Amino acid sequence: MSVSASLDESSVVVEPGGEAELPVQVLNSGTTVEECRFEVVGPCADWTTVEPETLSLYPGATGAATVKLRPPRSPRTAPGEIPLGLRVVPTSEHSETTVLERGVTVRPFTEVTSELVPRGSNSAWRGRHKVAVDNRGNTPLPVALSARGATERAKMALEPAELTVPPGEAKFATLRVRPTQRLWRGTPITHPFQAVVTPRTGEGQDPYEPVVLDGTYEQQAILPRWLPRALAAAVLVAALLVGLWYALLRPTVRSAAREAITPQAVESAVKQGDKESGGAQDGQQGGRQGASGGGGQDGGQDGGSTGPGGGKSRAPSDGSNAEPGEPGGPAAPTSARVQVRDAVGGGAAERTAYTVPDGKSFELTDIVVQNPQGDAGTLMISSDDGQLLNLALENFRDSDYHFVTPIQVAAKGKVTISVSCREVGRPVKAPAPSQCSESLFLGGKISATKTNG
């Protein structure tokens, strides 16, 4: 080989966010001028450069370059021994490439942020807060949580009291503040407190200062301020109504009752009572005759029933007793729901949401579409008569449509949904789904198709 190279053998330790240099020597042992270029390979390639990128060497000459290591201060930068590979490629003879390998030590680092959500709460019974701990370091971080109050008038409880937060993630603890005494009425009381997040660093790492979060809990009165005034106003209104009754309405009612009791009114009431009593007796006698068979034949022929006073009542013949959905009867409500899944670039996924039974007709009055993941793409709803709706998924999560004039779908007709997925959404604080997922709900009434004859 006409070109040879070597890396410095001294140990290299680099801090994320910092920089380290590693010299490399290149020797041209050939008889012609040779140009070499450098290529970094391995896990360090994303954050390692070589300066200069190429060397031009005369025969027998030696050149030097510097490998610069700049690991980012990010949770994705893993600590420990990281392999480093360097290719020295001669431009004239690619087959004589020299590969140099060695290890680089990346140090762990700790960076933590915390937040109290919400900072202030108010309630008559207790305050509820969340302590969020975000690990921005590159190693798992155990933390201890504690709470302290400015006074002894409130008690605090943290659950859990310890957390282990993976790199690049956040975890939460629940903080409850409860007053020691109830406040039935009066001015609200403010209870200040502090939540303390203490990271526990490993050996070889500098201790991290605790993070102190300030918060407040406002204890409100159990009985609202307006309640005594409302009770007093209610008592006053009740007293006024009672006084009005005794002063005005009661004498008027008594006078009207006395004027209504006249000899003619008493005689009319007695005659009306005798007439109702006689009608009831006739009805009982007719009922006994029908039960003994005297009127059974007529009743059976007419299809009626004996009513009060011996009369007959016939069943209605206008079709009002028909079942819902049957010819001549009222329309029966019905609904259908369907879910469609489609992958990105897989073409449109189509599915039938509802098929109208034979001999029926469907009056579509309600359409509800749901896009719970926040997908992007196109959703189309159609029937045999054509397209009903054409929607862009990125414009909604939930959308409903209600029609004053129903959309008529004939017997054996179909209502279909077609989804074309362009980008799969991601719900908040949930794993990323692999497919678009949409739902369709239909509502309306179904009735039998009337036939002639």
C-alpha positions in Angstrom: 0.0 0.0 0.0 1.3 3.5 -0.9 -0.7 5.3 1.8 -0.7 4.4 5.6 -2.4 6.2 8.5 -2.6 6.1 12.3 -4.7 7.6 15.0 -3.5 9.0 18.3 -3.7 6.2 21.0 -4.4 8.5 23.9 -7.7 8.2 25.6 -10.5 10.6 24.6 -13.3 11.6 26.9 -15.9 14.1 25.7 -18.8 15.8 27.4 -22.1 16.1 25.5 -22.3 19.6 24.3 -18.5 19.9 24.4 -15.7 19.2 21.9 -12.6 16.9 21.8 -9.9 16.5 19.2 -8.0 13.5 17.9 -5.0 13.8 15.6 -4.4 11.5 12.6 -1.2 11.0 10.7 -1.0 10.0 7.0 2.1 8.8 5.2 2.5 8.6 1.4 5.1 5.9 0.8 4.5 5.7 -3.0 6.3 7.3 -5.9 3.6 9.7 -7.0 1.6 12.5 -5.5 -1.4 11.1 -3.7 -4.6 12.7 -2.5 -6.6 11.2 0.4 -10.0 11.9 1.7 -11.4 11.0 5.2 -14.8 9.4 5.9 -16.1 8.9 9.5 -18.2 5.8 10.0 -20.0 4.3 13.0 -22.2 5.8 15.7 -20.0 8.9 16.0 -20.4 9.8 12.3 -23.4 12.2 12.9 -21.4 14.5 15.2 -17.7 14.0 14.1 -15.8 15.9 11.4 -12.3 15.8 10.0 -10.3 19.0 9.2 -9.1 19.2 6.5 -11.4 16.8 4.7 -8.6 15.9 2.1 -4.8 15.8 2.1 -2.5 16.0 -0.9 0.9 14.4 -0.2 4.1 14.2 -2.2 6.0 10.9 -2.4 7.5 10.2 1.1 5.7 13.1 2.7 3.6 12.9 5.9 0.5 14.9 6.6 -1.7 15.5 9.6 -5.5 16.0 10.1 -7.7 16.6 13.1 -10.7 14.5 14.0 -13.2 16.8 16.0 -15.8 15.2 18.2 -18.8 17.3 19.1 -21.5 15.1 20.6 -24.8 17.1 21.1 -26.2 17.7 24.6 -29.3 15.6 24.0 -30.9 12.6 25.6 -30.2 10.7 22.4 -26.5 10.9 23.0 -25.8 7.6 24.8 -23.0 7.6 27.5 -20.2 5.1 27.6 -17.6 3.7 25.2 -18.6 4.6 21.6 -16.7 3.0 18.6 -15.1 5.4 16.1 -14.2 4.4 12.6 -12.1 6.5 10.1 -11.6 5.6 6.5 -8.6 7.0 4.6 -9.4 6.7 0.9 -6.8 7.4 -1.7 -8.4 9.0 -4.8 -6.2 7.1 -7.3 -6.6 3.7 -5.7 -9.9 3.1 -3.9 -9.0 -0.5 -3.3 -6.2 0.6 -0.9 -8.6 2.2 1.6 -7.2 2.2 5.2 -9.7 1.8 8.1 -8.7 3.1 11.5 -10.8 2.1 14.6 -10.8 3.1 18.2 -13.1 3.9 21.1 -14.3 7.3 22.4 -15.8 7.8 25.9 -18.9 9.9 26.1 -19.7 11.2 29.6 -23.1 11.1 31.2 -24.8 14.4 32.1 -27.8 15.4 34.1 -30.3 18.0 33.2 -33.8 18.1 34.7 -36.7 20.6 34.6 -39.8 20.5 36.7 -43.2 22.2 36.7 -46.1 22.5 39.0 -49.5 22.3 37.3 -51.5 24.3 38.2 -49.5 26.7 40.3 -52.6 27.9 42.1 -55.8 26.0 43.0 -58.9 26.9 44.9 -61.6 24.7 46.6 -63.5 24.4 49.8 -62.1 20.9 50.5 -58.6 20.3 49.0 -56.3 21.4 46.3 -55.0 19.1 43.6 -51.7 19.7 41.7 -49.4 17.7 39.4 -45.6 17.8 39.7 -44.0 17.2 36.2 -40.4 16.0 36.1 -38.7 16.1 32.7 -35.3 14.3 32.3 -33.3 16.1 29.6 -30.1 14.1 30.4 -28.7 11.0 28.8 -29.1 8.6 31.7 -32.1 7.4 33.8 -32.6 9.9 36.6 -34.0 8.9 40.0 -35.6 11.8 41.8 -37.0 12.3 45.3 -40.1 14.4 45.8 -41.1 16.3 48.9 -43.5 19.1 49.9 -43.5 21.7 52.6 -45.9 24.3 53.7 -45.4 27.9 55.0 -47.8 27.2 57.9 -49.2 24.3 59.8 -52.8 25.0 58.7 -52.5 22.7 55.7 -51.2 19.1 55.1 -49.5 18.0 51.9 -49.2 14.5 50.4 -47.1 13.5 47.4 -47.7 10.3 45.5 -45.4 8.7 44.6 -42.5 10.1 46.6 -39.8 8.8 44.3 -39.6 8.7 40.5 -37.2 7.2 38.0 -37.4 9.1 34.7 -35.9 7.6 31.5 -33.8 9.9 29.3 -35.9 12.3 27.2 -39.2 11.5 29.0 -41.3 13.1 31.7 -43.2 11.6 34.6 -45.8 13.0 37.0 -46.6 12.9 40.7 -49.8 14.0 42.4 -49.7 16.6 45.1 -52.7 17.1 47.4 -53.1 20.0 49.8 -55.7 19.6 52.5 -56.6 22.2 55.2 -56.5 21.1 58.8 -59.8 23.0 59.7 -62.9 23.6 57.7 -64.0 27.1 56.7 -67.7 27.3 56.8 -68.1 31.0 55.9 -66.0 34.1 55.6 -63.0 35.3 53.7 -60.9 32.7 51.8 -57.6 31.6 53.3 -54.5 31.3 51.1 -52.0 28.4 51.9 -48.6 28.8 50.2 -46.4 25.7 49.8 -43.4 24.4 48.0 -42.7 21.2 46.1 -39.0 20.1 46.0 -37.6 17.9 43.3 -34.1 16.4 44.3 -32.2 14.5 41.5 -29.9 11.7 42.6 -26.9 11.7 40.4 -24.6 8.7 40.0 -20.9 8.3 40.9 -18.6 10.5 38.9 -21.3 13.1 38.3 -21.6 16.5 39.9 -24.4 16.8 42.4 -27.5 18.6 41.0 -29.2 21.4 42.8 -32.8 20.6 44.0 -35.6 22.3 42.0 -38.0 24.2 44.2 -41.5 24.9 42.9 -43.8 27.5 44.6 -47.5 27.1 44.6 -50.7 28.3 46.5 -54.0 26.7 47.6 -56.9 29.1 48.3 -59.3 27.6 50.8 -62.8 28.8 50.1 -65.8 28.9 52.4 -68.1 25.9 52.3 -71.2 28.2 52.5 -71.1 30.8 49.7 -71.4 34.5 50.7 -74.7 35.0 48.9 -76.5 32.2 50.9 -77.5 34.2 54.0 -78.8 37.1 51.8 -80.7 34.6 49.6 -82.3 33.0 52.7 -83.3 36.3 54.1 -84.8 37.4 50.7 -86.7 34.1 50.5 -88.2 34.5 54.0 -89.2 38.1 53.1 -90.9 37.0 49.9 -92.7 34.2 51.7 -94.0 36.6 54.3 -95.2 39.0 51.6 -97.1 36.2 49.8 -98.8 35.1 53.1 -99.8 38.7 53.9 -101.1 39.1 50.3 -103.2 36.0 50.7 -104.8 37.0 54.0 -105.3 40.6 52.9 -106.6 40.3 49.4 -107.1 36.8 47.9 -108.7 34.9 50.9 -111.7 37.2 51.3 -112.3 37.2 47.5 -112.3 33.4 47.4 -114.7 33.1 50.3 -117.1 35.6 48.8 -117.1 33.8 45.4 -117.8 30.4 47.1 -120.8 31.8 49.0 -122.3 33.3 45.9 -121.9 30.0 43.9 -124.0 28.1 46.5 -127.6 28.9 45.3 -130.8 26.7 45.3 -130.6 26.3 41.5 -127.0 25.1 41.6 -127.8 22.6 44.4 -130.8 21.2 42.4 -128.7 20.9 39.2 -125.9 19.1 41.0 -128.4 16.6 42.5 -130.0 15.9 39.1 -126.6 15.4 37.5 -125.6 12.9 40.2 -128.8 10.9 39.7 -128.3 10.7 36.0 -124.7 9.5 36.3 -125.8 6.9 38.9 -128.6 5.5 36.6 -126.1 5.3 33.6 -123.7 3.3 35.7 -126.5 0.9 36.8 -127.5 0.4 33.1 -123.9 -0.3 32.1 -123.5 -2.9 34.9 -126.7 -4.7 33.8 -125.6 -4.7 30.1 -122.2 -6.1 31.2 -123.9 -9.0 33.1 -126.1 -9.8 30.1 -123.1 -10.0 27.8 -121.2 -12.2 30.2 -124.2 -14.6 30.4 -124.4 -15.0 26.6 -127.4 -12.7 25.9 -125.3 -10.3 23.8 -122.3 -12.6 23.0 -123.4 -13.4 19.4 -123.7 -9.8 18.4 -120.4 -8.9 20.1 -118.7 -11.8 18.3 -120.1 -10.8 14.9 -119.4 -7.1 15.2 -115.9 -7.6 16.6 -116.5 -5.0 19.3 -116.7 -5.0 23.0 -119.6 -4.0 25.4 -119.0 -0.6 26.9 -120.7 1.3 29.7 -124.5 1.3 29.3 -124.5 -1.8 27.0 -123.0 0.0 23.9 -120.4 -1.4 21.6 -117.0 0.0 20.6 -115.3 -1.1 17.4 -111.5 -1.4 16.8 -110.2 1.3 14.5 -109.8 0.2 10.9 -107.6 3.1 9.6 -104.3 1.2 10.1 -103.3 3.1 13.2 -102.5 -0.1 15.0 -99.9 -1.2 12.5 -96.4 -1.9 13.8 -93.6 0.7 13.2 -92.0 0.1 9.8 -95.0 -1.9 8.4 -97.1 -0.6 5.5 -99.5 2.0 6.7 -97.7 2.3 10.1 -95.3 4.9 11.4 -91.6 4.9 10.3 -89.3 3.0 12.7 -86.1 4.8 13.8 -82.8 3.0 12.9 -79.1 3.6 13.0 -75.8 2.1 11.9 -72.2 2.6 12.7 -69.0 1.6 10.8 -65.3 2.1 11.3 -62.7 2.3 8.4 -59.0 1.8 8.6 -56.5 2.7 5.8 -52.7 2.8 5.6 -50.8 5.7 4.0 -50.4 5.3 0.3 -52.5 2.1 0.2 -55.3 3.5 -1.9 -58.8 4.4 -0.8 -60.5 2.0 1.7 -64.2 1.6 1.2 -66.8 0.0 3.4 -70.6 -0.2 3.3 -72.1 1.5 6.3 -75.8 0.5 5.8 -77.8 -1.6 3.2 -81.5 -0.9 3.0 -83.6 -4.1 3.3 -85.7 -5.3 0.4 -89.2 -3.8 0.5 -88.1 -0.9 2.7 -87.0 2.7 2.2 -84.6 4.6 4.4 -84.9 8.3 5.3 -81.4 9.5 6.2 -81.6 12.5 8.6 -78.4 12.4 10.7 -74.7 11.8 9.8 -71.9 11.9 12.4 -68.2 11.4 11.3 -65.3 11.1 13.8 -61.6 11.5 13.2 -60.2 10.8 16.8 -56.5 10.5 15.8 -56.4 13.7 13.8 -55.5 12.0 10.5 -55.0 13.8 7.2 -56.6 12.7 4.0 -60.1 12.6 2.3 -63.4 11.0 3.5 -66.3 10.6 1.2 -69.8 9.4 2.0 -72.0 8.3 -0.9 -75.2 6.5 -1.8 -76.4 4.8 -5.0 -77.6 8.2 -6.2 -74.2 9.8 -5.9 -71.9 11.6 -3.5 -73.4 12.9 -0.2 -70.3 14.5 1.5 -66.7 15.0 0.6 -64.6 16.0 3.6 -60.9 16.8 4.4 -59.9 14.9 7.5 -57.5 17.6 8.7 -60.5 20.0 9.1 -62.3 18.2 11.9 -62.1 15.7 14.8 -65.9 15.3 15.2 -68.5 16.6 12.8 -72.3 16.1 12.6 -74.8 16.9 9.9 -78.6 17.0 10.4 -81.1 17.3 7.5 -84.5 18.9 7.7 -85.5 17.2 4.4 -84.4 13.5 4.7 -82.1 11.9 2.1 -84.1 9.1 0.5 -82.3 5.8 0.0 -84.4 3.2 -1.9 -84.7 -0.6 -1.2 -81.4 -2.5 -1.5 -79.6 0.8 -1.7 -76.3 1.3 0.1 -74.6 4.1 2.0 -70.8 3.7 1.8 -67.8 5.5 3.3 -64.5 5.8 1.5 -61.3 6.9 3.2 -58.0 7.9 1.5 -55.2 8.3 4.1 -52.5 10.8 3.4 -50.9 11.1 6.9 -51.6 9.2 10.1 -52.3 11.4 13.0 -51.0 11.0 16.6 -53.2 11.3 19.6 -51.9 13.3 22.6 -49.9 11.3 25.0 -50.6 8.0 23.2 -48.5 5.7 21.0 -48.4 6.6 17.3 -51.0 4.5 15.3 -50.0 2.7 12.1 -53.2 3.4 10.1 -55.8 6.1 9.7 -59.0 5.3 11.6 -62.4 7.0 11.0 -65.9 6.2 12.1 -69.3 6.9 10.6 -72.7 6.9 12.3 -76.0 7.1 10.4 -79.4 7.8 11.8 -82.8 8.0 10.3 -86.1 6.2 9.8 -87.0 3.1 7.9 -90.4 2.3 6.6 -92.1 -0.3 4.3 -92.5 0.6 0.6 -96.2 1.0 -0.2 -97.4 -1.3 -3.0 -100.6 -0.9 -5.1 -103.4 -3.4 -4.5 
